[in-house]
Amino acid sequence: MSLNAIKLYRHPLSGHAHRVELMLSLLGLPVELISVDLANGAHKAPEFLALNRFGQVPVIDDSGTVLADSNAILAYLAVKYGNGQWLPADALAQAKVQRWLSVAAGQISAGPATARLITVFGAAYNAEDAIARSHALLKVMEQEVGDSAFLAGDKPTIADIAAYTYVSHAPEGNVDLSDYPQVRAWLSSIEALPGFVGMQRTAIGLQQA
C-alpha cells in the first residue's frame, strides 16, 4: 500500500461510503479501505468519534487532512484532484451540481436510501412512505436525464456520483426501476465510466436471487 494512499473509513453496504469509494476509483487515486464495524458500534467508539463527531461513515484521511460527509468529500476530491472535470468553475454549472447534491441529501436520502435501510439494516421507518417518495423522485429524474446525458449537463460530475448508488440499489428497498428507462440508461452511463467500481448487492427486496 502506497504511503500516500487516501484512507477511507467505510462500511461495504453504506451507499454514502460507496459514493466516495467510486469517486476515488474514477480519479485513479490510491486508497486504503478501512472497514468500520457498524453492527458492533465501532462508529461510536472514541477513536472513531475523534475523526467524525457525528459518528458516521464515510471519513477520509488524505495525508493528515481528515474530512467527513460524503458530499463534502466529493467536492474536496473534485477540486483537489479532478482537474476541473467533476465540479465546474462556472457559476451556473456549479449551481446545477449543487442542486443535485441537495437532492442526494434530501429526496434520495428520504426515498431510496431510507427504503433500503429498512430491508438491509432493519431500520424502523415506514416502507410505504419511503417507496412513494422514491417514485416521486424517480419521475423527476426520468425527465431530467431525458433532457441531458447526465444530471447536471452533458458530462459527468459529482452530482451523478452523489446520486448513483442509492438509485442503482433502489430495488433492494423494493423500489422498482422498470418504469424509468431514462434513469436506467443514466445508471448504465455511470457504470461505463473508466474506473467504475460498484457496491456489493444484497439479495433482498426486488433484488432477491
CORNOR-V588365 format. One record per residue. N is the residue number from 1. RES is the residue in three letters. PHI is phi in radians with two decimals (none if undefined). OMEGA is omega in whole degrees, -180 to 180 (* if undefined). D_FIRST is the distance of its C-alpha to the first C-alpha in Angstrom with 2 decimals. Layout:
N_RES_PHI_OMEGA_D_FIRST ; N_RES_PHI_OMEGA_D_FIRST
This chain:
1_MET_none_-179_0.00 ; 2_SER_-1.09_-179_3.81 ; 3_LEU_-1.14_-178_6.42 ; 4_ASN_-1.69_177_8.49 ; 5_ALA_-1.13_176_7.00 ; 6_ILE_-1.39_177_10.17 ; 7_LYS_-1.39_177_10.59 ; 8_LEU_-2.09_175_13.15 ; 9_TYR_-1.49_-171_15.52 ; 10_ARG_-2.67_169_17.44 ; 11_HIS_-2.13_-173_19.67 ; 12_PRO_-1.11_179_19.51 ; 13_LEU_-1.86_178_23.23 ; 14_SER_-1.53_177_23.37 ; 15_GLY_-1.15_177_24.49 ; 16_HIS_-1.09_178_23.89 ; 17_ALA_-1.19_180_20.20 ; 18_HIS_-1.12_176_20.12 ; 19_ARG_-0.89_-177_21.61 ; 20_VAL_-1.25_178_18.59 ; 21_GLU_-1.03_179_16.11 ; 22_LEU_-1.13_-180_18.47 ; 23_MET_-1.08_179_18.76 ; 24_LEU_-1.05_-180_15.07 ; 25_SER_-1.22_179_15.07 ; 26_LEU_-1.11_178_18.37 ; 27_LEU_-1.43_180_17.20 ; 28_GLY_1.21_-178_14.28 ; 29_LEU_-1.57_176_11.93 ; 30_PRO_-1.21_-176_8.15 ; 31_VAL_-2.42_172_8.20 ; 32_GLU_-1.96_-179_7.26 ; 33_LEU_-1.43_180_10.50 ; 34_ILE_-2.10_-177_12.51 ; 35_SER_-1.36_179_15.80 ; 36_VAL_-1.87_-176_18.92 ; 37_ASP_-1.37_-177_21.78 ; 38_LEU_-1.14_-176_24.61 ; 39_ALA_-1.05_-180_27.13 ; 40_ASN_-1.80_172_27.08 ; 41_GLY_1.37_-179_27.09 ; 42_ALA_-1.09_-179_23.67 ; 43_HIS_-1.30_178_24.04 ; 44_LYS_-1.85_179_27.18 ; 45_ALA_-1.28_-177_25.84 ; 46_PRO_-0.94_-177_26.18 ; 47_GLU_-1.18_177_22.50 ; 48_PHE_-1.40_178_21.85 ; 49_LEU_-1.08_175_25.14 ; 50_ALA_-1.18_178_23.98 ; 51_LEU_-1.53_-180_21.47 ; 52_ASN_-2.55_-176_24.08 ; 53_ARG_-1.12_177_27.66 ; 54_PHE_-1.36_177_28.57 ; 55_GLY_1.16_-178_26.35 ; 56_GLN_-2.30_168_24.92 ; 57_VAL_-1.68_8_21.72 ; 58_PRO_-1.59_169_19.95 ; 59_VAL_-2.39_172_18.58 ; 60_ILE_-2.03_172_15.86 ; 61_ASP_-2.22_-178_14.55 ; 62_ASP_-1.80_-180_14.00 ; 63_SER_0.92_177_13.54 ; 64_GLY_1.76_174_16.42 ; 65_THR_-1.52_-176_18.37 ; 66_VAL_-1.79_-176_18.92 ; 67_LEU_-2.50_178_20.79 ; 68_ALA_-2.04_-179_22.34 ; 69_ASP_1.42_-172_24.52 ; 70_SER_-1.05_-178_23.34 ; 71_ASN_-1.21_176_25.83 ; 72_ALA_-1.11_180_25.23 ; 73_ILE_-1.16_178_21.49 ; 74_LEU_-1.03_179_22.44 ; 75_ALA_-1.11_178_24.82 ; 76_TYR_-1.04_-179_22.40 ; 77_LEU_-1.12_-179_19.79 ; 78_ALA_-1.12_-178_22.72 ; 79_VAL_-1.24_-175_24.25 ; 80_LYS_-1.36_-171_21.27 ; 81_TYR_-2.16_-170_19.46 ; 82_GLY_-1.58_178_22.11 ; 83_ASN_0.91_177_24.48 ; 84_GLY_1.37_-175_27.42 ; 85_GLN_-1.37_-167_26.92 ; 86_TRP_-1.67_177_26.09 ; 87_LEU_-2.47_-174_28.39 ; 88_PRO_-1.13_-179_31.52 ; 89_ALA_-1.47_179_33.24 ; 90_ASP_-1.01_-173_36.72 ; 91_ALA_-1.05_-178_38.34 ; 92_LEU_-1.20_-180_39.65 ; 93_ALA_-1.09_179_36.58 ; 94_GLN_-1.19_178_34.41 ; 95_ALA_-1.14_178_37.00 ; 96_LYS_-1.13_175_36.81 ; 97_VAL_-1.14_-179_33.08 ; 98_GLN_-1.07_177_33.78 ; 99_ARG_-0.96_-177_36.48 ; 100_TRP_-1.38_172_34.04 ; 101_LEU_-1.13_176_31.56 ; 102_SER_-1.17_177_34.65 ; 103_VAL_-1.10_179_35.43 ; 104_ALA_-1.06_180_31.95 ; 105_ALA_-1.41_-178_32.54 ; 106_GLY_-1.89_-173_36.16 ; 107_GLN_-1.11_179_37.54 ; 108_ILE_-1.20_178_34.34 ; 109_SER_-1.11_-177_33.48 ; 110_ALA_-1.35_-177_37.09 ; 111_GLY_-1.75_-175_37.46 ; 112_PRO_-1.07_179_34.91 ; 113_ALA_-1.15_179_32.27 ; 114_THR_-1.20_178_34.98 ; 115_ALA_-1.03_180_36.46 ; 116_ARG_-1.29_177_33.14 ; 117_LEU_-1.00_-178_32.70 ; 118_ILE_-1.14_-175_36.02 ; 119_THR_-1.45_-175_35.15 ; 120_VAL_-1.44_-172_31.49 ; 121_PHE_-1.99_179_31.66 ; 122_GLY_1.21_-179_35.44 ; 123_ALA_-1.16_-174_35.91 ; 124_ALA_-1.58_175_39.58 ; 125_TYR_-2.02_179_40.33 ; 126_ASN_-1.47_-175_43.13 ; 127_ALA_-1.13_-179_41.85 ; 128_GLU_-1.06_179_44.86 ; 129_ASP_-1.16_-179_44.39 ; 130_ALA_-1.12_179_40.66 ; 131_ILE_-1.18_177_41.40 ; 132_ALA_-1.10_177_44.29 ; 133_ARG_-1.12_179_42.17 ; 134_SER_-1.09_-178_39.60 ; 135_HIS_-1.23_175_42.32 ; 136_ALA_-1.08_177_43.78 ; 137_LEU_-1.14_-176_40.43 ; 138_LEU_-1.11_177_39.94 ; 139_LYS_-1.12_176_43.44 ; 140_VAL_-1.20_-180_42.58 ; 141_MET_-1.07_179_39.26 ; 142_GLU_-1.01_178_41.18 ; 143_GLN_-1.28_-177_43.40 ; 144_GLU_-1.11_-178_40.72 ; 145_VAL_-1.41_170_38.55 ; 146_GLY_-1.36_-179_41.81 ; 147_ASP_-1.52_180_42.53 ; 148_SER_-2.58_-174_39.25 ; 149_ALA_-1.15_-178_36.25 ; 150_PHE_-2.25_-170_33.89 ; 151_LEU_-1.09_-175_34.65 ; 152_ALA_-1.93_-180_35.02 ; 153_GLY_2.58_-176_36.21 ; 154_ASP_-1.61_179_35.63 ; 155_LYS_-2.22_179_31.92 ; 156_PRO_-1.19_177_29.04 ; 157_THR_-2.37_177_28.11 ; 158_ILE_-1.14_174_26.34 ; 159_ALA_-1.05_-180_29.66 ; 160_ASP_-1.19_-179_28.87 ; 161_ILE_-1.18_180_25.36 ; 162_ALA_-1.16_-175_26.92 ; 163_ALA_-1.61_-168_29.66 ; 164_TYR_-1.04_-163_28.06 ; 165_THR_-1.08_-175_26.51 ; 166_TYR_-1.26_174_29.52 ; 167_VAL_-1.25_179_31.98 ; 168_SER_-1.04_-176_30.19 ; 169_HIS_-1.68_-180_30.12 ; 170_ALA_-1.00_179_33.64 ; 171_PRO_-1.03_177_35.21 ; 172_GLU_-1.11_178_33.40 ; 173_GLY_-1.75_179_35.63 ; 174_ASN_1.16_175_38.72 ; 175_VAL_-1.84_-175_38.74 ; 176_ASP_-1.42_-180_39.97 ; 177_LEU_-1.69_-171_38.73 ; 178_SER_-1.13_-179_41.31 ; 179_ASP_-1.52_-174_43.70 ; 180_TYR_-2.22_-176_41.22 ; 181_PRO_-1.10_180_40.70 ; 182_GLN_-1.20_177_39.57 ; 183_VAL_-1.11_-180_36.90 ; 184_ARG_-1.15_176_35.69 ; 185_ALA_-1.16_177_35.69 ; 186_TRP_-1.10_176_33.64 ; 187_LEU_-1.01_179_31.06 ; 188_SER_-1.12_178_30.96 ; 189_SER_-1.14_177_30.48 ; 190_ILE_-1.15_-178_27.33 ; 191_GLU_-1.16_179_26.05 ; 192_ALA_-1.53_-179_26.83 ; 193_LEU_-1.19_177_24.62 ; 194_PRO_-1.02_-180_21.89 ; 195_GLY_1.62_180_18.53 ; 196_PHE_-1.03_173_20.38 ; 197_VAL_-2.38_-177_18.83 ; 198_GLY_-1.57_172_21.34 ; 199_MET_-1.67_-178_21.65 ; 200_GLN_-1.05_-178_22.80 ; 201_ARG_-1.62_-179_26.59 ; 202_THR_-1.96_-175_28.80 ; 203_ALA_-1.40_179_32.07 ; 204_ILE_-2.42_178_34.39 ; 205_GLY_1.02_178_37.04 ; 206_LEU_-1.31_-178_37.85 ; 207_GLN_-1.57_-176_34.53 ; 208_GLN_-1.07_-179_35.88 ; 209_ALA_-1.25_*_35.45
